[in-house]
Amino acid sequence: MFSKVESVGLFGLNAFPVTVEASISAGQPSFDIVGMPDIAVQESKARIRAVLGQLELKLLGGKVTVNLAPASVKKIGSMFDLPIIIALMRLGGIISSELTDTAFIGELSLDGALAPVNGALSMVLTASQNGTKRIFLPIDNAKEASVAEGVEVYGAEHITQIIEFLQHGTGLFPEPRYIPPERKYRYFEDFADVMGQYAAKKAIETAAAGSHNILMLGPPGSGKSMLAKRIPSILPRITFEESIETTQIHSVAGIINPCEPLVTSRPFRAVSHTASSVGLVGGGSIPKPGEISLAHNGVLFLDELPEFDRRVLETLRQPLENGDITISRASGSVNYPCDVMLVAAMNPCPCGNFGNPLKKCTCSEKMVSAYLNKISQPVLDRIDIQIEIKPVKYDELAERKPAESSAAISERVQRARDIQAERYKGTGIKSNSRITSDIIADVCKLTPDAQEMLKAAFEKLGLSARAYDRILKVSRTCADLDGSADIQKSHISQAIAFRSLDRKYWNR
């Protein structure tokens, strides 16, 4: 006797179709699962036995073999509980309905309840692309799965609901496709509350408009964290495609809200300096996404940057450059996207007062140098904008003059991003920070004055090729904010000013 049921496996973000085959033959009673199952899959046997006992079903008499095909690919996780028990019930004649173009995903509790699984959206999208027309899974995954087009999603709380539906066609209904409501996000932290700091706010606006990495350096109390926390209020709207990408990563990590399954705002991930390299870039025996991937399409905020382990910071170099991270393990390699805007903040020295006109620095020259050099030059090179945050002056605080709101800044940022979206249509490039070397000359056209200024700066400052490219990219964003087709001298000047701190502090 033989039966088969379709399912989906997952490794990282990579989902793949799996056929669950079940057979029973005469012989000593046994229950084997083959097809490269991991420990969690092998443990399905105990959960399935318990559920069959609860349902008073005896389907395991004789030699039962379950094969997860293709057998050449390792199967990881508990999502095969449901398809395996359905295959056994077809084998035992309890379910006789046709299951063409139907897939099953879900973990079983010992009482037959369906527990949610991670990565449901990736699995359902893959199932849909491979011709699946309907899919059964835990109710807590149903809204998330319903984002996928072209497939009917049936969410169930208990295995008996699925049995009833497959036997009689009653009890379950397709989940309505989830469409996020139109909403205007109101952030409690608004740039209108920030007095002074005009240069810093301009730099942050530029960074947000082009998704440029930014470093804020200044003494304690100057407002670095306060400025960083307000960045979400000016970020451009996330597109539907970006929402899907981000949701897939969050789903794999198990941090999806079942009631609001689609990520509809750009992530802002603030990471403690105690984070390990695994916590920051991802890892584990079964590779999970790290904070840099959870921040995909949004912001990764690293406060107190020199307090991070230097080796941890070095792991960011390639992900920041490439926009993705590959994690290799014995079980295989996983690629996670991590196209982020890095926002970093730091003090200029251990006591925090080096260069502070209001307080005396107590650090020696050697201590200052050692502290700053915790940040390597290759890491600094990947930060497009570097700004010094000065303490706010008394007059600026006492005046209490209303500052520009986040809403006003956000409008300019969105206009600049709309220009970039049109410019890079069909290229896969989302923002100026990702301009590739093969098109940089075409999209960064300079006026003669701007060309002359950049040449002079290159020769006088001894800029590297990487610094040259990054100045061009930032100046392109400055021009977009001004609505200028060509890069002007003022835009070059601004971009150069945004990269002055490495010369002031690191090359003293």
N, C-alpha and C positions, 0 to 999 in steps of 0.2 A: 504494500500500500504506500502511496506517495501523495504528497501535496506540496504546494508552494505558495508563498505570499511575498509581495514586494515590500521593501522597506528602504531606508536611507541611512548610510553611515556618515561619520564626520571625523575629520582629523584637522584640527585648527579651524580655518574657515572653509576648508575644502570638503564639500559634501559629495558623496558618490552613491549611485544606486546599489542596493544589496538585495539579492533574492534569497529568502529564507526557505530552504527545502527541508521537508520532514518525511521520514520513512519509518515504518515499523515492520519488523520481521520476527519470526519465531526464534526463541533462544532465551538464555538467562535474562531476566528483567534488568534493563540498564537504560540510562539516559545520557547520551553523549552529545556535546556540541563541538563541531569541527569547523574549519574555515578560518584559522588564525584568530580565535577569540582571546581577548585579554581577561584578566581576573574578574572584572566587573561583569563581563558577558558570561563567563563560567558560573558566576554566582546566580545567574538567571535561573539555573536549574532549581536551586533551593526556593527562590521566590515563586516560581511557576508551580512547583509541587504544593506549596502552602496554599496558593490560590485555588488550584484544582481541588484540594481538600476542603476549602471553604465552600466551593460550589458543588461538592459531593460528586465530582466527576472522576472517573478512573480511565485515564487515557494513556497511562504509562506502563501497561502490562506488556511484556515482551521487550525486544531490543529496539529502542527508539534512538534514531540518529537525526540530528538537526545539522544541516550544513549551511553556512553563510557564504554565499557566492558573490563575487569571485574569491576563491580560497587564497589567492596570492596577495590579498590586501588585508592588513591587520584591522580587526574590528575592536573598537574601543568604546566603552560606555555602557549605560544601562538602557539605552533606547530600543534595544532589540527584544525586551521582555514581551511587549505587546504583539509584535509580529510572530514571535515564536509560539506563544500560546494560541494565537489565531490559527497558525499552521497546524498545530496539534488538534485543535477542534475540527478543522476541516478533515484531518486524517481520521478522526473518530466519528465523522458524520454529523456532528452537532451543528456545524455550519455548512450549508450546501450551496449557498448563493454564489453567483459568478462574481469574481473579484478582479476582473479585467480592469486595467488602468486605475487600480486602487492600491494605496500604500498605507502602512501602519508604523507609527513611531510612539514610544512611550515606555516609561518605567512602571512596574507594578509594585504596589505595597502588598504586604502579606494578606490583607483582607480583600484584595482585588481592586482597591482604589488606584487611580492613575496619578502618578506623581510627575510633575513637570520635568523636562529635560532642557539642558543648555543647547543653544545653537539651532533652535527650531526654525528660525527664519531661513538660515542658510540651507537647511535640509529640505524645506518645503519649496524654496526657489529652484533647487536642483531637481527635485521630483517633478515639478511643473515643466521644467525644460526638457525632461526625459519622457514626457507624454502622460504623466499621472493626471487624472481628472478629478480624483477625490482622495482625501487623506484623512485618517483618523488619528487623533493624538489627545493628550491630556487637556482638560478644559482650560488650565492656566496658561497653556501655550496657544490657545485658539486665536485670540485677538492678534497676537504677534504674527502668527502664520497667515492670517487673513489678509495681510498686506500684499502677499503674493497674488499676482493675476493668473487667471486661467486654470485655477484649481478650486474645487469645493472643499472647505475645511470643516470637519466635524469634531467638535470638542466634547469629550466625555469625562465625567467624574469617576465612573466605575466601569469595570470590564463588562458587567451585566447589561449596561446600556448599549454597548456595541453589539453584544450578542443578540439582544432584542431587535436592534435595527437590522442586522444582517439576516435574521430569521424572518422578521415580519415587516420590516420597513417602517417601523414606528419608534418614537421616543427621542430621536435626535433630528436636529435641523442644521443646515449649513450655517456657519458663522457669517454674518454680514461682513462684507469687505471693509476693513478698517480704513477710514479716511480721517486723518487728523483734523480737528476743527480749526478754522481760521481764528487766530488769536494774536493779540498784540501783547508782547511780553513787557511787563513792568518790572524793572529792577529797582530794588530798594536802595542800591548804591548807585548814585548818579554823579557824573562829573560836575554837575551844577553845585555840588557840595564842596568841591575842591577850590580853595582860594589860592590865587596865584598859580605858580607852576605852569606858566604859559608855554615855555619851551618844551617841557616834558609832555604836556598834553598834545602839542603839535607832533612830537616824535611818535607818541602812541597812536595818534590818528593815522599817521603815515604807515606805521607798522600794521595796523588793522586793515588799512586799505589795500596793501599788497601782500599780506600774510608774511611779513618779514620778522625774523627773529630779532629780539630786542633785549638789551641789557641795561638795567638801571643801577647806577652806582651812586651811593650817597650815605651820609651819616645816619645813625638811628634817629627816628622821629621826623625824618625829612619827608615822609609820605610815600615811600616806594610801594609798600604793601597796599596802602590805601588806593593808589593809582592802579595797581595791578588788578585789584578786586573789582574795579569798575570797567575793566576792558570788555567783559561780556555784554555790557549795555550798549556798545557801539559796533559790535561785530556784524558783518553783513548777514542777511537771511540765509539760512541753510537751504539748499535745493533738495528736491525729493530724492534724487539719486544719491546725494550726500547723506541724507537721512537713512536710506537703506543701507549704505556702506557702514555707517556708524552703528546702526542698530544691530547689524550682524556681529560686529565685534563685541558690543556690550552683551548680546545674547550668549555668545560663546563664553564670556566671562561670568555669566549668571547674575548680571546686575540690571536686568530689564524689569520695569514696573509693569505687572500684568494688566493694569487698568489703562496705562498709557504706553503701549508697547513700542511705538515708533519714536525715536529720538528726533525731536523737532526743533531743538536749539543747539547751537554749537557747544560742544563740551568745553568745560573749564576744569582741568585737573590740577589741583595744588598738591605738590609732592613734598613730603618731609625729607630733610637732609639725612635721615636715618635709613632711607630706602636703599635696598640692595640693588645690584645690577639686574637680578631676576625681577624684582618689583618694578624697576624702571623700564626695561626693554622687553621683559617677558622671559619665560622659561619654564622649568619643571620637567619631570619625566614625561608627562604629557603636556607639551608646550602650550602655555596659556599666554594671552596678550598681557603686556605690561602697561604701565601708565602712559607711555608715549603712544601706544596704539589705541588705548582708551580715549586719548585726546585727539584722535584722528578727525580732521576737518574742524578742529577747534584750537584750544590753547593749552599748552603745558607750562605750568608756572612752577619754577624752582626758586624758592626764597633761600636766602643765606647761601648762595652758590658755592663759596669756598669751603663751607662746612661739609659738603658732599665728599665722599671718598673719591679721590682723583681717578681711580680705576673705574669707578661707576660712571663718572662724567665722560671718560674716554669712550665708553660703550655707545655714547650718543652720536659720535662723529659721523659714522656711515648712515645711520637712520635719518639724521637731520639733512644729510646731503642727498640721499636717494629717495626719501619719502616712504621707505618701507624697511622692514627688518626681517631677516631670515634666521630662524632658530633651528639648529640641527641637533638631533638626538638619535640614539640608536634605533628608535622606532620610526624615524623619518624626519623630514624637514618641513617646517611650517613657515609660510610667509604671511606676515601681517602688515597692512598698510599703516603708515604713521606720518601722514602729511599734516604737520602741526605748525603752529606759530609758537615758537619758544619765547617765553617771557621769563627773564632771570633778574634777580635782585641781589645786591651784595653791599656790604660795607667796604670802605676803601682800605681798612686795616683792622687788626684784632680789636682795638678799643673803639673803632668806628669814627674817629674824629680827624683822621688825616685829611688835610685840606679844608677843614671846617673853620670858617672865620670866627665862629662864636665860641668854640671850645678848643682847648689845647690837646693835641695828640700826645699820648704817653708812650707811644711805640717807638722803638729804635728803627733806623733805616733798614737794618737786616730783617727785623720782624715784619715790617711793611712789605718788603720785597718777597719774603717767604710766603706771606699770606696771599699776595696777589698772584704769585707763581703757582698757586694751587690750581689756577685756571690755565691750562696749556694754550699755547698759541694756535694749534689746530682747532681747538674748541672756540677760541675767540674769533678765528677767521670765519666761522660759520654763523656768526652773529652780525646781521646786516647793520643794525642801528645800536649805537652805544651812547647813552646820555648820562650826564651828571645831574643828580637831583640835589639842589641846594635847599637848605632850610627856608621855610616861608618867612618873609619879612613881617615885622610887627604891623607896619602900615597896611599891608595886604590883608592881614587878619582883622585888624580893627575897622577897616573900611567896610567889610562885609558886602562888597559889591557883588551882585548876582553874577555867577560865572555861567559860561555857556553850558547848556544842558546836553546830556548824552543823546537825546533825540535829535538835536541839531547836528551834532558831530556824526551821528549814525547816518543821517541823510547823505552827507558828503562821502562817507565811506562806501555806502551802497552805490552811489553814482559811479564812483571810481571802479568798484567791482563789476558793475554792469558794463562799463567800457572794456574791461579786461575780458569778460565773458564773451563779448562780441568779437574782440580781437583774436582770441584763441579758440574760437569755435571749431570743433572737429579735430583739435590737436591733442586733447587730453590734458592740457595745461589749464590750471584753475586760477592762478594768480601770477603777478609779476615775479614773486620770489622763485618761481619754478621755470622761468625762461631758460630754454636750453641754448647751448653754445651755437647751434646751427642756425638759429633764428634771431639771436640777440642783435645782430647788426641791422636786421630788417625792422625790428619792432622798436629799437632804441635809436631813432634818428636824431642827431644833434644839430643844432644851429651852428654856424661857424664860430660864434663867440663861445658857445658851450664846449665845442671841440677843443678850442684853444685853451680854455680853463682846465679841462680834464687832462690834456697833454702836460700842461705846466705842473699840475698837482702830481701826476704820475712820476714825473722826473724829479721834482723837488722832494716829495715825500717817500720816494722809493717804494711805491705800491707794488704788491704782487699781482699776478694775473688774476687770482681769485678776488682780491680786493677791488681790482679794476672792474670786473664783472659785477660785483655786488653794488658798487657805486652806480653803475649803469642801471641796474634793476631798481634800486631805491629812487634814483632820479626819474625813472620811468613812472613810478608811482606818484612822485611829487607832481609830475606833469599831468597825470590822470586826475589828480585832485584839483588841479587848476583848469582842467578841460582842454589842455594843450596837446595838439597832435604831435608836435616836435618837442624835444627836450631843450629847455632854455638854459642860459647861463645861471640863472637863479636856482634852477632845479639841481644842477651839478653842485653849486655852492652848498646848497642845503644837504645834499647827500654826503658830501665830503665832511661837513660839520658833524654829521651823525656818526662818523667813524673816527673821531678824534681821541677817544679815551685810551685806546691801546697805545697811542704815541705818548700821551700825557702820563699815564700811570705805569704801563708795562715796559716802555722803552726809555726810562728816565736815565 
